[in-house]
Amino acid sequence: TVSPGIRFAFRVLIWLTTGIRPRQWAAVHRRHHAYTDVEGDPHSPLLLGFWRVQLTNAALYRKVARDGANTQRYAKDLPPDRWDTLLFDHAVLGLGIGIAILCVSLGWEWGLVASAIHAVTYLMLNGAINAFGHVTGSQPYPNTARNNQWLAWLTAGEGLHNNHHAAPTSAKLALGRGQTDPGWWLISLLARAKRATIRLEQPRFAKGNVPATSSAP
């Protein structure tokens, strides 16, 4: 749990760089965990194919994110607040302001180039978490997700996807020897600065995911 100021800063950053509504993202993500790689999973490469998920992950996400019933079911604990109504529910506005900031900072040509690079990188890495993360990599825990350390370096630890499915409430994704979670560095820094509270000191494993004595990256 992060402090209100840090939480708001993250919301602004997400709004400017992705346009995602956090409660919709949470609902889609929770549904993925409820139906991992079985009928009902919004973006399973085992059901839909690797390349469809890798290349059209955003469209698959958007289809479920727009389902109000899904959001109500899986994110009813995250009701919209006044900032959502005023700013964060307006994705195009956030992205437009983000692009404008880059254009003012870098000049309009380089600003547009930077925006395009960011968009492609963001979309492809998000797709990779769901595609590579359920098709190839190590499986130290008995679930259908996979660990890829190379992807974890590029996605702040999210490439350690098998670990995440094994202990979905753990803030730390690196659970074995030889694994690195860059996102944990930021979380630890915020905790030391008393701007975040780590609610679970030890990972709480999902049913059937017996902790491994050692994990391959």
Residue pairs with C-beta under 8 A, 6 or more apart in sequence:
1 196
1 197
1 199
2 10
2 190
2 195
2 196
2 197
3 194
3 195
3 196
5 195
6 190
6 195
6 196
8 83
11 22
11 83
11 88
14 20
14 22
15 87
15 88
15 91
15 94
15 98
16 94
16 95
16 97
16 98
16 101
17 98
17 118
17 122
18 95
18 122
19 91
19 92
19 94
19 95
20 91
21 65
21 84
21 88
21 89
21 91
22 78
22 88
23 71
23 75
23 78
23 79
23 80
23 84
24 65
24 66
24 71
24 75
25 61
25 65
26 74
26 75
26 78
27 64
27 65
27 70
27 71
27 73
27 74
27 75
28 42
28 61
28 64
28 65
28 70
28 74
30 74
30 75
31 40
31 41
31 42
31 64
31 70
31 74
32 41
32 42
32 43
32 44
32 130
33 165
33 168
34 40
34 74
35 41
36 44
36 143
36 144
36 145
36 165
37 44
37 46
37 47
37 134
37 144
38 44
38 47
39 47
41 47
42 60
42 61
42 63
42 64
43 53
43 57
43 60
43 61
43 130
44 53
44 130
44 134
45 52
45 53
45 54
45 130
45 131
45 134
45 135
46 134
46 135
46 144
48 60
50 131
50 135
51 131
52 60
53 60
53 127
53 130
53 131
53 134
54 124
54 127
54 128
54 130
54 131
54 132
55 127
56 127
57 123
57 126
57 127
57 130
57 131
58 123
58 126
58 127
61 126
64 70
65 71
80 89
87 93
87 94
88 94
98 115
99 111
99 112
99 115
100 111
102 110
102 111
102 112
102 114
102 115
103 111
103 112
104 111
105 111
106 114
125 151
125 154
125 155
128 151
128 154
128 155
128 159
129 151
129 155
129 158
129 159
129 161
132 146
132 148
132 151
132 159
133 145
133 146
133 148
133 151
133 158
133 159
133 161
133 162
134 144
134 145
134 146
134 161
135 146
136 146
136 148
137 146
137 147
137 148
137 151
137 159
137 161
137 162
138 146
138 147
138 148
138 162
138 215
138 216
138 217
139 145
139 146
139 147
139 162
140 147
140 162
140 163
140 166
140 175
140 176
140 212
140 214
140 215
140 216
141 162
141 163
141 165
141 166
141 205
141 209
141 210
141 211
141 212
141 215
142 208
142 209
142 210
143 162
143 165
143 166
143 206
143 208
143 209
144 165
145 161
145 162
145 164
145 165
146 161
146 162
147 159
147 160
147 161
147 162
147 163
147 179
147 215
147 216
147 217
148 159
148 160
148 161
149 159
149 160
149 178
149 179
149 180
149 217
150 159
151 158
151 159
152 158
152 159
152 160
152 173
152 174
152 179
152 180
152 181
152 182
153 159
153 180
153 182
156 181
156 182
156 183
156 186
157 173
157 174
157 180
157 181
157 182
157 183
157 184
158 164
158 173
158 183
160 173
160 174
160 175
160 179
160 181
163 170
163 173
163 174
163 175
163 176
163 179
163 215
164 170
164 173
165 206
165 209
166 175
166 203
166 205
166 206
166 209
167 175
167 203
167 204
167 205
167 206
167 209
168 206
169 200
169 203
169 204
170 200
170 203
170 204
171 184
171 187
171 198
171 199
171 200
172 181
172 184
172 187
172 203
173 179
173 181
173 183
173 184
174 180
174 181
174 184
175 203
175 211
175 212
175 215
176 212
176 214
176 215
176 216
176 217
177 214
177 215
178 215
178 216
178 217
179 215
179 217
180 217
187 196
187 198
190 196
191 197
191 198
203 211
205 211
